Amino acid sequence: MKFSVESLETPALTKAHLSSMLFEKIGLNKRESKDMVEAFFKLIADNLVEGVDVKISGFGNFHIRAKAPRPGRNPRTGETIPIQARRVVTFHASHKLKEQILGVDRSEG
């Protein structure tokens, strides 16, 4: 089943758009569609908060990375300010997704 986002009014794919696609293409009712999308993103977020990497086959990997404290600078005043240690999420696209974005067909080999 292939989904199309050409009809979207904005270039962003939102949770509301995903819910609508589930409703239209798969036939779930609107409430089930919304709940499924919300549950999917909650599951991803909960795992990341716990420090567990999320790997979605054929799409990519979300990693939690610890950043050390470092000196920063206020761009307006030039004043040096400390930047606290923190955790950030990084995303690395899979080779399959990168090839799709570039328009490469693996079967042409």
N, C-alpha and C positions, 0 to 999 in steps of 0.2 A: 504494500500500500504506500503510495507516494503522497506526501503532503506538499502543498504549495503555499507560499507566503506572498505571492505576487499581488494579491488583492488587498494586502494590508495598507492602511492609509499612512502609517508611519513606518520608518525603516526598522523600528524595534519590534522584536517578537516578545509580547508580554504574556503573563500568566493568563490573562483574560482571553488572548488570542489562542493560546494553547487549549484552554477549556472549550472555546468555541469549535476548534478543529476536532476535538474528541467528540463533542456533541454531534457535529455534522458528519464526520467521516466514519465514526465507529458506532454511533447510535446510543451512546450513554445519555442519560438525561442530564440536564444542565447542572443540577446539584451534584450528581456523581462525578461529572467532568471536573467541576471546580474542586471538589474534595480530593480527587485523584491527583490533580496538579499540585495542590497544596501539600498533600502527603508526600509526594515525590520530592519537592524542594525542602520540606521539613526534614525528611530522612537524610538528605545530603547535608544540610546545615548542621543537624545534630551530630552527625559523624565528624564533620570538620571541627566543631566546637570541642569534641572529645579528643581531638588530635589524630583522628583516623583518616588516612588518605582515601579519596573516593576515585575509583577507576570505572569508567563507563566504556565498555568495549566498543571500538569503532568510532568513538567520539573524542575521548581524552581523559586526562587525569587531573584531579584537583589535589594539590599538596598544601599542607600546613608548613610554613617555614618560620623559624624563630629568627628575629632580627635583633642584633645586639644594640645596646644603647650607643649613641654617637652624638657628637656636637652638631648642632644645626645653626641656621642663621635666619633671623627675621628679615625678609626681603625689603620691607619698608624702612626699617631703622638700621639694619646691618648688625643689630645686636646678636651676640652669640647666645643661643638657648640650647639646653640639653633636650635631646629626643630620647624618650624612654624606650626600653626594650619592649618588643611587642611581637605578636604572631600575626602573620599575613597569609592569605590564601593565594596560591599561584595556580595557573592553569596551563597545561601543556597539551596541545591538540595531538591526537593520534596521527599516525602516518596516513591512515585511511581518510580521515577528515581533511588533512592537508592536501592530499591528492584530489579529493572532491572539489576543494576550493580552487585549486590550480587547474581543474578540468582535465586531469590525467585519467585515462582509462587503463586500468591494470591488465585488462584482457588483450590489449594491443601488443603487449610485451615486447 
